[in-house]
Amino acid sequence: MINCRCRPTEGISGSSVSTRHVRANPQTCPVCSCVGSSQRFSEPINPAVGRNHNVTLGSFIEALRRPDAELSPDFLEPHETAYDQAFRIFFNSKCHCARRSEINEPEHTHSLQESVQYLQASLPPLSTVFGEAGSYDPSSFLRQWKDFLASKPSQPLSFRKSQMHLLPPDESELLISRQWDIDSLWFGATGLQAIRPPNDFRLSFLPSLALNLSRDEVIQPHGLELEKTRHIKFGTFNTQSVRFSAFLFFPNAAPDSTSATRNALSLERQKDLYDHIIIPAAYEAVSDPCRQEIPRTYDMAYAKSRSFQEKPGNNRWKPDDVSRAVHLQYTIPAEDLPLFWNLVVEKANSFQLTTKSGELVSYFKGPRLLFQSHDLKNTFGRGTLSESLNSFEYSVLRAFNPAHLDVHSCWIDIGARDYVASVPAHDVSGRGPFTVLWKSQCHSYLHEQLSKIVPSSHLNAVDFQRFLLRDIGDYQAKAKRTRASNPGHPHERKPGVIRAKAYSCHKELFSVMFSDYDLFGSGFLPLLALDEGMINDLSSANQGRHQVRRDALLKAWEANKRHLRATSDARALANYGIRKEMTFRLDVILRMWHRGYFEPNQSPHVGHRSFKVSGASSGAGHDPFWVVSTKDINDLIFTQAARLVLPLDHLFQQASLSANISPPSLILAFYTAQLFCRLLTYALASKERFSYDNWIWLSQWTVQSRRIPHAKFLLERRGLGLDLSIQDSGMLWIPPSSLDWHSGHIALETLIQLYIPRNPFQRGLVSQMSVQRLTVSKVAIEISLRQLLQHARSEFENGRRHTADELVERIICLATEEVARAYHQHMLSKLQLYWERLRKKVGHNVLPCLKRLQRSEEESAMQMGRIVTAQTIWEIYDEAWTAYIRTHPNSDAEDIPGDVPLWMGTRKYLPPDDSWSSSVFKRLFNRPKISSWYGLYFLELYQRAKRLWEAIEDYAGPFDERFSRIIGNYIMVTFNSDPTKDVAIDRRPGAGYQRATFFRIQYWAPYFSPHECTTLAPWGSVDNHQHRNPCIPPTAMSRAINVTEFQNHSNSFIQLWTRLISHHNQLREAKIKERDRICKQAMECLVDLVGPQWSHENDLAFIMPWKFRNSTAGDGQREDPFRLPILAKSTRFSTRPNQPTILLPSRHNVMTVVSAIESLPQLDQTILRRAKWIREVLNNNGQQYEMRSHFEAKEREMDDVALPNSLLRQFLARTEPPQREIQVLDTFDDI
């Protein structure tokens, strides 16, 4: 029960000063906020009686009384009324919600101690699990996994039972004491003159970007959105025992809305700031000898800050590493601050920089100051809020001149910690130390009460689950910025709760603020479940953007375990309390303080508070917290961590020691480690549940489809549903059916149904796309290749040569396609990298993402992936140039230049040595290992396939002999490469040299040579010619165009393709005659390009798509229908194309053109009949022509190869996430 110290406060009669009533909820007690009282929150406060006559406070009040054009004199009164209610409601020590946990608990439950005993019966000692690497064998405990992870006891966990063990009738009562404090301060200053002497200012040079304000702050000093406004740390200063950081904001600088450092200054802008503003102002304002220490230029400061690079011999740091840069600081004496600040403002307002478009902008105009200090709880912790404020006045307010503060732009975090007072010396029961934890079920009522303070102000609440335990948790609420209400703005007239949070002070034991309270939180740790080769494959496939070594990951894992080992020591026990904190406007707090509101005799609810821990609810409400033994709660937390660390140790050890584990098993182990690592972070922290972890907590959920955002369809996704077990038993238990307990990984039947969303902790090489690509390429494809090779070898050994040769063709096609796919993905990711560099340089909000490039990446990753060709590159560059040229409004080059993309031609490899496939093999695969790009993923895949081929090499011949002949059919475009780089850039001076690097990348692509892949043939030589067209005489000869004609037709077809496909909507609006002309020309061109033709009675009767015959040239070399463009000036080869064929007549392109024509309205009937005839003749039974546009071997082999387990086949073959589309009712808009 509460020791209520409320006394009626009598008003002073006869005072000439008007009395102000602070009103609040009439249903709450004036002292304790006890529901049911009909009295008001407070008695009338007479300003004359309780007035604080502190001189410093008086000066701030005078500053508030200064006329303000935007604010009326009674502006703050509604805020005071709301704050009075906030102090009474939020800091109340009782809860009146109806969700009391003791009502719903069954008769038989487990206390914390009993739950620990139950778990530890199947676990080794904690000191063993948290021991150093090699100290124990985790694999010997595999059979116990089910016992400590899934064998849920019949008695749920009960905090009530644990608390009651601390409150036996014959023991002394537990007393909760409260300490008030001030934690964070934000002061919006109008100048550095706000800092009173003798407090000097330490000017910062080149501070780390990590010091910038990156969180979504509710408060808006000077009306600025802090996280979106460019700023830099300006310096620091001290006031008594408080250290402030000063930030300089530039409201006139345009933010980068998509960059990770959107509110930071680039090094180029920092150079402008220091060289033209800060350093000149400092040299004018500061006198010697202080001035001599300040760097004279930005370059001097930069050189000093990077002095660590001047010493060789440390291989751990890269030359451009900025993480070790020294944060330089120099003293500006207090007496020089006024002049220094005036000069900074003057020079910032006058400085202009020239944009890329030639416009002059005042980038640094109107700089604003913010002083900030955090983590002051212990500095200002006192028994009453009045005492905390008095200490705050002495340590902080006296150091500031309110005339140079925008007091309306100042905020203060006021909090209170409740903790168990020290147990009396005569208490020898050994119950303590104690830990106080918030009841999670009381948070909704608290949020409801806070929302009622100002109903017009919207609050967003977040509940934090603590330690994977149902009945404890933390709470945070932030004001939602709307048009009607914006409590964080300094000129907001409507009051509101800005920010409030209630949390337990126990978190610092398990992790620290410097790691964002996220022990085991690295998304890379699950990679330890893969072997070294798989990790290397992921790194190489990720273009080296994340280079992760297994030994480095293992060191990080052991460092996390070291933290657990140290904190699990029983000697680390202490008392831990709970804390509430709310953000208030300083101007309102100062007025309330000045009027005596915080005096304990006026407002006992902010005075000394102590109350006894009650075991049950009463009419006055119940405790919104639990009090338990620190030892018991610590034991449970560490034991929960141990039952996840132990399986992870096993998975990591298996990957590093056992060479007999199959690749599929390692992939399954990775997904299991991914689950256990996420659970481990939750088990050791208080965390918000984000949507990317839905696959862990929910059994199913739905999302709106992005592809059809306005359709009445949702995507249903499935997860593990672990939250059900937590709600049922009070703590985490994994459903027995979710894991394969014998093998130690997620059950396959469960995994194939899981939708695992993108996770910000698992980006880059541990993203789901990267792991899925690894699964398909290294695991699924390798399994297929191994089984095909084993089958082929058996056929060779048994003399069945024909069957063996068929298998060999399947093997070489599968291997070649997947190597080509890996190269395509390498190409596209490189292009994406170069485009993102250009976007970063020009501006993410200026240059958009390339949709064609993104679509190409998606198409390549599909099971029947689309082959990247010159057409793909051309379409990407057409979109890129259109977007890029808009950033240069003064440029005359609106159409894409003829040398974009930049196609290469050969002067060296002349016929008959101009084979495209041979060229691709030589440039990409027949490279020495010294090439700087030798370790790229597509080369690793090629080498792996070549090693697997050794099983049949004695029968089928060398791998490269077959691979080099057909690789050009699948890799149809490449970067220009050399041993030093895989992407060559045109660096020749000229008009194109001024273009961005993205537009100077060099490419190779072939031209198509029809006369070398077909000859004149009679109709009778065509397979099944009578069935195809019985009217054509067998002696009728085909007609085919030559190389020059083909290239000319192809160039014309590009223009028609653009009208038909790229600008289809414009063509629909064109005149009928224009549409008919374009369609007729397109079909005529298409018919000539697609293959040889046979005519009958002067009419086209049949078209046969090009056939690539395995014939040889005169010197014995195989003919290649694709050839290198030739730049040689020899008249012998003057008819050879010097440009690649952009549009190839593949079935995909043919059907795309026909479909586009058929979709146009009001076409001439002869055109429609011709389009229908082309579709019928060239349909090819739905199969690709020999001129391929898509990969198909993987889909065929994944269907045909019999894997040991059908579920495993489903998992390895999956390229799309497991989700299903569901239709919703007419109430969809309400969902």
Residue, then its C-alpha position, 0 to 999 in steps of 0.5 A: m500500500i502507498n504511504c500517502r502524504c497528501r495534505p490539503t493546501e489552503g489558499i491565501s485569502g486577501s491576496s491581490v494576485s489572481t489565483r490560477h486553477v490547474r484542472a485535470n481529470p475529476q475522477t482522480c485523487p489530488v495526491c495519489s491519482c487514485v480513481g474514484s475520488s471526486q476531487r480535482f487534481s490539485e488545489p488552487i495554486n497561489p503564485a505569490v505563496g509558492r513562487n520561487h525567487n531564484v534569480t537565475l530562474g527569474s531571468f528565464i521567466e523574464a525572457l519568456r515574458r518578452p513579446d513574441a510576434e508568433l505567441s500570445p501571452d497565455f500561450l503556455e497555460p493549456h500546456e501547464t494544465a496538460y503537464d499537471q495531468a501528465f505528472r499525476i497520471f504517468f508517474n502514478s505508482k498504481c495501475h487500475c487496468a482490468r488485466r491483472s495477471e493473477i486472475n488468469e493464472p492457473e492453480h499450478t505454475h512455475s516460479l522463475q527458480e523452478s523454470v530454471q531448474y527444469l531447463q538446467a536439468s537437460l543443459p550442461p552448466l552455464s560456465t560450460v556453455f559460455g566457455e571458450a572455444g574448444s572447452y566442450d563438445p556441443s555435439s554431444f548434447l544434440r539428443q537433449w535439444k528437444d528437452f530444453l527447446a520443445s518439451k514444454p512443462s504443464q505449468p506456465l511461468s508465473f512472476r506472481k508466484s516468484q514475487m510472492h516467495l519474496l513476501p512471506p508473512d513473517e518477513s519484513e516488508l519490501l519498500i519501493s523508493r523513488q528517485w526523481d531525475i533529469d536525463s536529457l536536455w535540448f537547448g535551441a540557442t540563437g548564438l554562442q553568446a548563450i554560453r556564459p563565461p568562464n565556460d569556454f567552447r571547444l570547436s570541432f574539426l571533421p567530426s565523425l558522421a556517427l555523431n549526427l542526429s539520425r533518429d526520428e526525433v519528435i522535438q523540432p528546435h527552431g522548427l527544424e526536423l533534426e533528422k532531415t536537416r543538414h548539420i554538423k557537430f560544432g563543438t562541446f562545452n561544459t557547465q559545472s558537471v554537465r557536458f554539452s554538444a553543440f550542433l550547427f544546422f543549415p536549414n537552407a541546405a537541401p537534404d538528400s532524401t534517400s542517402a544513409t547520411r542524408n543530414a550530413l555534410s559531404l567532405e566537399r561541403q565541410k571544406d567550404l564550411y571550414d575554409h570560408i566560414i569557420i576558420p576565417a571567423a575564428y582567426e578574426a575573433v580569437s586572439d593569440p596565443c589561442r589562435q595559433e593552435i587552430p588549423r589555418t585551412y581545412d587541408m591542414a585539419y584533414a591531414k592532422s585528423r588522418s595522421f594514423q595513415e602516416k605510419p606503415g605496417n598496420n595491415r588491418w586498416k585501409p588507406d581510406d579508412v576514416s574510422r580512426a580519424v582523430h576528432l580535432q578540437y580547439t578552444i574558443p575562449a568564452e569572451d571571444l564567443p559573441l564576436f566569433w558567432n556573429l562572424v560565423v553568421e555573417k560569413a555563412n549568409s554571404f557565402q554562395l556556392t555554384t551548383k552543377s547547373g551553374e546556379l548560385v545558392s546560399y547553402f549555409k545561410g541562416p545557421r541554427l544552434l542546438f545544445q544537447s546533453h544526455d545520460l544525466k540521470n545520476t547527475f540530477g538524481r534526487g529524492t524530490l523533483s524540486e531538488s533535481l530542478n534546483s541542482f539543474e539550476y545550479s549546474v546548467l541554467r546559471a551557465f546560460n544567458p537566456a537572452h540568447l536562448d530560444v527558450h521555446s525551443c528547449w526541452i527537458d526529459i524528466g524521469a523517476r526511478d523506482y527501486v527496492a530500498s536497501v534491506p534492513a541489516h537485521d534481515v538475514s533471509g537472503r532475499g535480495p538483491f531485487t529486480v523490479l520489472w514492468k508488467s507488460q499487460c499494464h502498458s495498454y492502460l497506461h497508453e490509454q490514460l496518456s491519450k486521454i490527457v489531450p485527445s486531439s494529440h495522437l500518440n504512437a505506442v510501441d511495446f517492447q518484449r523483454f527477454l522473450l517473457r510474456d509478462i514483462g516488457d517496456y513501453q514507449a510512446k511518441a507524438k504523431r505529427t499531424r496537421a492538427s497537432n504537432p507537440g514537438h514544434p516550439h510554436e505549437r499552441k495545442p498541448g500534447v505528450i511529446r514522448a514518454k517511456a517506461y523501461s526496466c533498468h536491467k538491460e545494461l547488465f546484458s549489453v551496452m549502449f555502445s552496441d545499441y543494446d544488441l548482444f549477438g545482434s550481428g546479422f553475419l553470425p549465422l554464416l558460421a553455419l556454412d563452410e569456408g567455401m560457401i562463405n567465399d562464394l557469397s563474398s565473391a557473388n556480392q562483388g566484394r562489397h562485404q568481405v567476411r572471413r570465417d575466423a573473423l566471424l568466429k572471433a566475434w562470436e566468442a567475444n559475444k560469449r565472453h560478455l555472457r560469461a562475464t555477466s553471468d557471474a553470480r557476484a554481479l548481482a545488484n538491485y535494479g529498478i524501473r524508470k519512467e521518463m517524459t519529454f517536456r517543454l522547458d518553457v512550461i516547466l520553468r513557469m510551473w517551477h516559478r509558480g511553486y508547482f514542484e514544491p512538495n507541499q504544493s504537489p506531493h506527487v512529485g515529492h518524496r515517494s515510497f510505497k510497500v510492495s503489495g501481493a494483490s490488487s486492492g481498491a486503490g489499484h495494483d502494482p504495475f510492476w513485479v519485484v523478483s530476486t535478481k538472482d532468479i531472473n538472471d538465472l532464467i535469462f542466462t539459461q534461456a541464452a544457453r539453450l540457444v548458444l549450445p545449438l549454435d555452437h554445435l552448428f558452427q562446429q559441424a561446419s568447421l570440422s566435419a568435411n562429410i556434411s552435404p551442402p544441403s545440410l549446411i544450407l539447412a543449418f544456416y537457416t536454423a542458425q538464422l532463427f536461433c541468432r534472432l531468438l538469442t538477441y531477443a532473449l537478452a534484450s528488450k526489443e520491439r517486434f518488427s515486421y521482418d521477424n514476422w516469420i518467427w512470431l506469426s503462424q500466418w499474416t497477409v500483406q498487400s501485393r506490390r505488383i497489383p497495389h489497388a486490386k482486391f488481393l492479398l498475399e498470405r505468408r506463413g511463419l513459425g508462430l512462436d508467439l503462440s507458445i510464449q503467450d501460452s506458457g509465459m516463455l519461449w518453447i519451440p513447437p516439436s514439429s518445427l525442428d528435425w531433432h535427429s539432424g539438428h535443423i529446421a524441419l524441411e516440411t516447415l522450412i519450405q512454407l516459411y516466408i522470410p522477409r528482407n532483414p536490415f541486419q542481413r543485407g548484402l551477402v547474407s540477404q535472402m536473395s544471396v543465400q537463395r542464389l547460393t542454394v540454387s547454384k552451389v547446392a541444387i545445381e551441384i546435386s543435379l550435376r553430381q547425379l547426372l555425372q554419376h549416371a553418365r559414368s555408369e552408362f559409359e562403363n556399361g557400354r551404353r554410349h548413346t545414352a551416355d552422350e545424351l547425358v553429357e549434353r545435358i550436363i554441359c548445357l546445365a553447367t554452361e547455363e548456370v555459369a552464364r547466369a552467374y556472369h549475367q548477375h555479375m554484370l547487372s550488379k556491376l551496372q547497378l553499382y556504377w549507376e548508384r555511384l552516379r546517383k550519389k554524385v548527382g543526387h538520389n532525388v534527381l536520378p531515379c533507379l533504373k527500372r529496366l536494370q532492376r527488371s533484368e536482375e529479377e528476370s535473371a534470377m528466375q528459374m527460366g532466367r532471361i539471357v542478357t544480350a546487347q538488347t538488354i544493355w541497349e534498353i538499360y542505357d536508353e532509360a539511363w540516358t533519358a534520365y541523365i540528360r534531364t540533369h543537364p538542362n543546357s545540353d543539346a544531346e537529347d537523343i542517346p549518342g551513337d556511341v552509347p553504349l560503347w561497343m568494342g570491335t576487333r582489329k586482331y581477331l579476323p576471320p576465321d578467328d573471329s568466333w564469338s564463343s571462342s572470344v568469350f572463353k579466352r577473355l573470361f575463363n582462360r585467364p591466369k590466376i594472377s588476374s585481379w578479378y580471378g576470384l569472382y563468383f562466376l569463375e568459381l562456379y566455372q572452376r567447380a563445374k570443371r572439377l566435377w567433370e573430371a568424373i567423366e573426362d576420360y570418356a567425354g574429353p576435356f570440359d573446356e573443349r565442349f564449354s568453349r564451343i557453346i558458352g557464346n550462345y548463353i553469354m551474348v554480351t560482356f564487359n571489356s576486360d583485362p587482367t587488372k580489371d573486369v570492367a574497362i572504362d573508355r578514358r580517351p580524351g574527346a567529347g565522350y570523356q566528359r560523360a559520367t563513368f557509367f556511360r563510358i563502360q566498354y562492351w563486347a557483343p557479337y553480330f549474327s552471321p546467317h550465311e555461315c549457319t545455313t545454306l540454300a536448301p530445298w523444301g524436301s530437306v526440311d524435317n516433316h515438310q509435308h506436314r508443315n506445308p504440303c503445298i510447297p514443292p519439294t524442289a522449292m529452294s529457300r531464300a535467306i539474307n546475307v550478313t550485310e542485309f541482316q545487319n541493315h534489317s536489324n538496324s531498321f528493326i530497332q527503330l520499329w521496335t522502339r515505336l511498337i514496344s517502347h512507345h506503344n501507348q503513343l502508337r495507339e494514339a497515332k493516326i490509323k495509317e501511321r499505325d498500319r505502316i509501322c506494323k506492316q514494316a515491322m512484320e516485313c522486317l521480322v520475316d526477313l530476320v527470323g530465318p530462311q523462307w520458302s515461297h509458293e506461287n509468289d507468296l510467302a509459304f513458310i519460315m524456318p527459324w535459324k538452325f545452328r549446324n555443327s559443321t566445321a570451317g575449312d581449317g577444321q574449326r567449328e563454325d560459329p553463327f555469332r562473330l566479333p564486330i571488325l574494325a579492320k580497314s582491310t577491303r577484304f572484310s569491308t562488308r563485315p559489320n563493325q557493330p553488334t546485332i542489337l535485336l536478335p530474332s528469338r522466339h521471345n522477341v518474335m512473339t513480343v512484336v506479334s502481341a504488340i501488333e495484335s493489341l493495337p486498335q483499328l488495324d487493317q485486316t490484312i495486317l491482322r491476318r498476317a500477324k496471326w499467320i506469323r504466330e502460327v508458323l513461328n510458334n514452334n510448339g511453345q519452345q525456344y528457337e536455337m537462338r535462345s532468349h532464356f535459360e531452361a536447363k535448370e528447370r528441366e533438370m530440377d524436374d527430371v533429376a530424382l533427389p533423395n527427398s521430394l521436400l528437399r527438391q522443392f526447397l532447392a528448386r524454389t526461386e519464388p517466396p512461398q506465399r499465396e494470393i487470396q481474394v478479399l471481400d468488399t470490406f478490403d478497404d477497411i483491412 
